[in-house]
Amino acid sequence: MATSRWSGRTGRAPALTGVQQVIAEALAEQLPGGVRRGELDRDGRALRWLETGPGTGGGPPVVLVAGMGTSSLTWAPLLPELAGRARVVAYDRAGLGASEPDRAPTPTLDTQVADLAALVRHLDAGPAVLVGHSWGGQLAQLLARERPELVAGLVLVDPAHEDFRPRAISVIESLLLRIELVRIGLLRIGLFRAARVPAAPGTGDVPGTGDVPGTRDVPGPGNAAARAEAAVLAHPHQRRAVLAENRLSNRATGQLRRRRAAGPSPEVPVTVLSATLGLPRGLRARFTAAQARITAGAALGVHLVVPGAGHAVHQDRPGVVAEAVRAVSRQVRIARKA
């Protein structure tokens, strides 16, 4: 796949290309067919992604839209379930993972949806099935409403909802994000110490990762996932982007309500998968009820409650998510033939 040149941006782009390579190495361990790297010039910044599966044919492309503050690495358990059946693209939003940050200090709904729209257009494979987790589910729905010609179907994985934003949950969410940033910092320290241990014969470095802080010279096989986990939060701008996206999700409630009320749901297949674990029973029931309203207003809506799954349903029950993606993709193919 052709990629853009970044000759005028030597201060940032090389390091983030290394981050993309580290993520690719981690995902490739679970994907015998490997992964392909891509990037798109978004007004002077690189929007990057990884993809697997056939480049053409096989139905609509599947675009994975990660949850708040998370990178394409979050989809590692799901990708093997989908590989070989469709072209699957996992991208990083601006400032997260391997994508360069926007010049604006804070993200907006419009810029995040515009980046997703630009990616789908760039794939040049027709309308996509969007698989959105949590905050990514909100963005997927916004694109479907505002640019319906780009969306063939939706699979919403425990999607965030503007009618479920309890103050206590928002506070805990912000606290957990900060704890996660500390945990990743400690992981990077551990990797740095491990780097002082001589690599086993035949392991060596992953090409292109020497510019990722805390990952250089760490023995290769078996450590790829840990290296990638550290790399997606190795740079200060990545950590700032995580917190900025958290603030956006908290302040965008009114905008999201107005946009949902502005028009009907798109006439595409929509499957919502609700978790069962991770919240007190009363709060979980309120969250699930809000998610059920998404499909209630959809012409082709299916709502499934997934036993034994926490908020990251795609990690706890990847097979269930994969089957939902296949079912929506089948509906899309049937509709195209009709």
C-alpha positions, 0 to 999 in steps of 0.5 A: 500500500502506498504511504505518504512521505513526511520529509518535512516532519523528521521531529515526530514522524520517524518515532511514530512509524516505529510505534506502528512497526511495534504494533504490527509485530505484536499483531502479526504473531497471531496472524499467519497472513501478516499485517499491512501498514497504511497511512493517510495525510490529514492536512500535514499529519499522518493518520495510520492503521494496520490491516489484514485479510484480502485486499479486495473482494470478500464483502464490505471492508471492516473498520475497527473503531477503538474505545476512548484513549485506546489504540489499534492494539486493543483489537488483538484478540479479535483480529484472528477471528476475522482475518481471511474473511474480510479486509479488516482495518484497525486505525489509530485516532489522532494522537493515539498509538501510531497516528500523529496528533492534531495541531488543535490542542483538544479533539472534537466530535467533528475532527474525529468523525472527519478522520474516520470518514477520510479513512473509509473514503481512502480505502476505496472499497465502498461503504464499510462495516464499522465495529465501534467499541465504547466511545468508538461506537459513538463515533461510528453512529455519528458517521452513519448518520452524517455520512450514510453513503460511507457506512454499510453496517454497524456492530457496536460493542458495549457502546457508550451512550449519552444517556448513561454518564453517571458522575461517579462513573465519569470520575472513576473512568478518569481515575482508572485512565491515570492509573493505566498511564502509571502502569504503562510507565512501570511497564516501560521501566521493566522493558528498559531493564530487560533491554540490558539482558543480552538477547537470545540468539536469533531474536535481536531487535524488531526493525524500526523500533529503536526510536520507540522509548523503552523498547530498544534491544528487548528480546523479540519473540514473546515480548512483542505484545509488551513492547507494543503496549508500552509503545502506544503510550511511550510519547508525551503527546500520546498520554495527553491524547488519552486524557483529552479524549476522556475530557471530550467524552465527558463534555460532548453529552449535549452535542451527542443528544442533539445529533441523535435527535436530529434525524432517524437512524440509518437504514443499515444492519445494526447489532449492539452487544452489551456486556454483563460484567464490570458494573453494579447490577443497577447501573449495568441495567441502566446502561444496557437499557440505553444501548437497547434503545439504539436498536429499537430505533433501527430498521435492521437492529439486533441487541444481544446481551453477552454473558461473561463479558466485561466492557471490552467484549471484543477481548473477553468474547472475541468469537461473539463479536466476530460472529456479529460482524460476519452476520452484519456483513452477510446482510450487507452482501444480500442487500447488494444482490437484491 
